[in-house]
Amino acid sequence: MRDSYDYLIVGAGLSGLVLAERLGSLGRSSLVVERRDHIGGNCHDRKDRNGLFYHVYGPHYFRTNSELVRTYLSRFTAWQDAKYRVNVFAGGTYWSFPINLGTFRQFSRNAAATEDDFKAYIARSALPIPSPANSKEAILAAVGPELYEFFYRGYTEKQWGRPAEALDASVCRRIPIHTGLDERYFKDEFQALPRDGYDAMFEALVEASGAEVLLGTDYRDVLPRVRYRHLIYTGPLDEYFGSRFGPLPYRTARYALEELGAEQVPTGFAQPVLQVNYPGPEAFTRTVELKHVTGQSSACSNLVREFPAEYRPGESDPNYPVPGPESDTLAAKYRDLAEREPGVTFIGRLAQYRYLNMDQVVGAALHTFEKLRDVRG
Ligand SMILES: Cc1cc2nc3c(=O)[nH]c(=O)nc-3n(C[C@H](O)[C@H](O)[C@H](O)COP(=O)(O)OP(=O)(O)OC[C@H]3O[C@@H](n4cnc5c(N)ncnc54)[C@H](O)[C@@H]3O)c2cc1C
């Protein structure tokens, strides 16, 4: 470690490493400090004992409509096209999901039901709520109580540890509803995974950046030993300010890997599609079998089971910001401080306290780079 750099970058996730690479391309030096023992932040992936990929912090399905983001990342990885398919398992049956005409046919036990039948059902069932105030109202207004109870209520409560009526309408609205046979979860033009995994992509970013990366270190521990011109902070927003207004709420999860030998998966797969959601009494919310989309060929497989949990600082990793009126007010107070903090750029899903997909994070980092390139010192 030198004693001075142009930038001290806190966090070796997508935000931190894209900025390190871009700033490195101008010949500027960065020290990237990461408290985990690996790069890649939440996108980090590994191979299990059978050589099959799994996502350590929950599944990361890359997709984007941004040509800029795709072209930029394609400099650091080749891609494996991926169709991200999801089912729900409930009442002993796999259901097509997100809700579409196929789901309606299963639900109404009428294999011949048409799109018009489904639209007529929605017109009869959906509640007249012109401006839904929360996630429960959003779904009641979209499809009505029957489908809400079956597909949304239990899952949302488990996932967020609070009822759907306590969550912003945007949370459940993120899940599309199709009246035709479209089963796609995402509509983005480009849907693919880095062919050799996220970690290989992050290693290529680090190499191109010329940055020094310090793992297993909290940035506060290096502050007394290093000088820098500008700080780029991608950690939790409240933590930067010592949580002086109180902690921002997050939801987190534990991910349990099951490595499956050939004898456990006679068909080569443990479940029919990439992701299966469990809205019922099980303690977990979903199981993910990544082999469906990695293009890897093997007689073995693996499953990652997701157990949602309350976030406790120091004990677990913050995953999802919890959108709602109280957290919005609190986050606004921290954002106000952040705007007035000299010499520091706050960027990324934790530092902005916003649910941001990977492509949004890359887009924001490229945009921030354009602002930083004109500023020295
Ligand atoms: C469960 C889950 C599933 C997701 N699935 C998808 C998906 O399918 N598709 C998609 O597009 N997006 C998905 N995302 C979003 C995606 O993870 C983010 O967009 C992306 O990882 C954000 O990158 P980041 O660099 O901003 O944050 P992070 O990846 O969180 O990186 C921040 C880094 O900063 C480090 N850090 C924090 N504080 C300190 C400190 N004091 N000192 C040193 N280091 C510190 C952290 O350890 C972390 O590694 C998902 C997110 C979660 C939580």
Ligand as a Chemical Component Dictionary entry (heavy atoms), coordinates in Angstrom:
data_LIG
# 
_chem_comp.id                   LIG 
_chem_comp.type                 NON-POLYMER 
_chem_comp.pdbx_formal_charge   0 
_chem_comp.three_letter_code    LIG 
# 
loop_
_chem_comp_atom.comp_id 
_chem_comp_atom.atom_id 
_chem_comp_atom.alt_atom_id 
_chem_comp_atom.type_symbol 
_chem_comp_atom.charge 
_chem_comp_atom.model_Cartn_x 
_chem_comp_atom.model_Cartn_y 
_chem_comp_atom.model_Cartn_z 
_chem_comp_atom.pdbx_ordinal 
LIG C1  C1  C 0 -30.427 -10.861 -2.987  1  
LIG C2  C2  C 0 -30.176 -9.922  -4.128  2  
LIG C3  C3  C 0 -30.466 -10.330 -5.407  3  
LIG C4  C4  C 0 -30.235 -9.464  -6.475  4  
LIG N1  N1  N 0 -30.542 -9.902  -7.721  5  
LIG C5  C5  C 0 -30.315 -9.095  -8.774  6  
LIG C6  C6  C 0 -30.640 -9.525  -10.094 7  
LIG O1  O1  O 0 -31.147 -10.634 -10.301 8  
LIG N2  N2  N 0 -30.398 -8.667  -11.127 9  
LIG C7  C7  C 0 -29.851 -7.410  -10.922 10 
LIG O2  O2  O 0 -29.656 -6.687  -11.900 11 
LIG N3  N3  N 0 -29.550 -6.976  -9.673  12 
LIG C8  C8  C 0 -29.761 -7.785  -8.605  13 
LIG N4  N4  N 0 -29.438 -7.362  -7.345  14 
LIG C9  C9  C 0 -28.834 -6.021  -7.171  15 
LIG C10 C10 C 0 -27.299 -6.082  -7.262  16 
LIG O3  O3  O 0 -26.816 -6.900  -6.229  17 
LIG C11 C11 C 0 -26.758 -4.675  -7.129  18 
LIG O4  O4  O 0 -27.247 -3.863  -8.165  19 
LIG C12 C12 C 0 -25.217 -4.586  -7.158  20 
LIG O5  O5  O 0 -24.594 -5.638  -6.493  21 
LIG C13 C13 C 0 -24.831 -3.277  -6.525  22 
LIG O6  O6  O 0 -23.449 -3.112  -6.525  23 
LIG P1  P1  P 0 -22.796 -2.109  -5.486  24 
LIG O7  O7  O 0 -21.351 -2.061  -5.823  25 
LIG O8  O8  O 0 -23.542 -0.833  -5.465  26 
LIG O9  O9  O 0 -23.051 -2.757  -4.046  27 
LIG P2  P2  P 0 -22.430 -4.052  -3.383  28 
LIG O10 O10 O 0 -22.368 -5.175  -4.367  29 
LIG O11 O11 O 0 -23.203 -4.298  -2.141  30 
LIG O12 O12 O 0 -20.944 -3.617  -3.010  31 
LIG C14 C14 C 0 -20.655 -2.771  -1.921  32 
LIG C15 C15 C 0 -19.425 -3.338  -1.232  33 
LIG O13 O13 O 0 -18.990 -2.422  -0.244  34 
LIG C16 C16 C 0 -18.431 -3.163  0.805   35 
LIG N5  N5  N 0 -18.400 -2.320  2.012   36 
LIG C17 C17 C 0 -19.467 -1.797  2.659   37 
LIG N6  N6  N 0 -19.048 -1.075  3.732   38 
LIG C18 C18 C 0 -17.692 -1.148  3.746   39 
LIG C19 C19 C 0 -16.684 -0.636  4.619   40 
LIG N7  N7  N 0 -16.998 0.104   5.717   41 
LIG N8  N8  N 0 -15.383 -0.885  4.337   42 
LIG C20 C20 C 0 -15.054 -1.649  3.258   43 
LIG N9  N9  N 0 -15.975 -2.186  2.414   44 
LIG C21 C21 C 0 -17.275 -1.940  2.653   45 
LIG C22 C22 C 0 -19.369 -4.336  0.941   46 
LIG O14 O14 O 0 -18.765 -5.417  1.615   47 
LIG C23 C23 C 0 -19.706 -4.645  -0.515  48 
LIG O15 O15 O 0 -18.890 -5.675  -1.047  49 
LIG C24 C24 C 0 -29.712 -8.173  -6.255  50 
LIG C25 C25 C 0 -29.430 -7.765  -4.956  51 
LIG C26 C26 C 0 -29.661 -8.614  -3.894  52 
LIG C27 C27 C 0 -29.389 -8.144  -2.514  53 
# 
loop_
_chem_comp_bond.comp_id 
_chem_comp_bond.atom_id_1 
_chem_comp_bond.atom_id_2 
_chem_comp_bond.value_order 
_chem_comp_bond.pdbx_ordinal 
LIG C1  C2  SING 1  
LIG C2  C3  SING 2  
LIG C2  C26 DOUB 3  
LIG C3  C4  DOUB 4  
LIG C4  N1  SING 5  
LIG C4  C24 SING 6  
LIG N1  C5  DOUB 7  
LIG C5  C6  SING 8  
LIG C5  C8  SING 9  
LIG C6  O1  DOUB 10 
LIG C6  N2  SING 11 
LIG N2  C7  SING 12 
LIG C7  O2  DOUB 13 
LIG C7  N3  SING 14 
LIG N3  C8  DOUB 15 
LIG C8  N4  SING 16 
LIG N4  C9  SING 17 
LIG N4  C24 SING 18 
LIG C9  C10 SING 19 
LIG C10 O3  SING 20 
LIG C10 C11 SING 21 
LIG C11 O4  SING 22 
LIG C11 C12 SING 23 
LIG C12 O5  SING 24 
LIG C12 C13 SING 25 
LIG C13 O6  SING 26 
LIG O6  P1  SING 27 
LIG P1  O7  DOUB 28 
LIG P1  O8  SING 29 
LIG P1  O9  SING 30 
LIG O9  P2  SING 31 
LIG P2  O10 DOUB 32 
LIG P2  O11 SING 33 
LIG P2  O12 SING 34 
LIG O12 C14 SING 35 
LIG C14 C15 SING 36 
LIG C15 O13 SING 37 
LIG C15 C23 SING 38 
LIG O13 C16 SING 39 
LIG C16 N5  SING 40 
LIG C16 C22 SING 41 
LIG N5  C17 SING 42 
LIG N5  C21 SING 43 
LIG C17 N6  DOUB 44 
LIG N6  C18 SING 45 
LIG C18 C19 SING 46 
LIG C18 C21 DOUB 47 
LIG C19 N7  SING 48 
LIG C19 N8  DOUB 49 
LIG N8  C20 SING 50 
LIG C20 N9  DOUB 51 
LIG N9  C21 SING 52 
LIG C22 O14 SING 53 
LIG C22 C23 SING 54 
LIG C23 O15 SING 55 
LIG C24 C25 DOUB 56 
LIG C25 C26 SING 57 
LIG C26 C27 SING 58 
# 
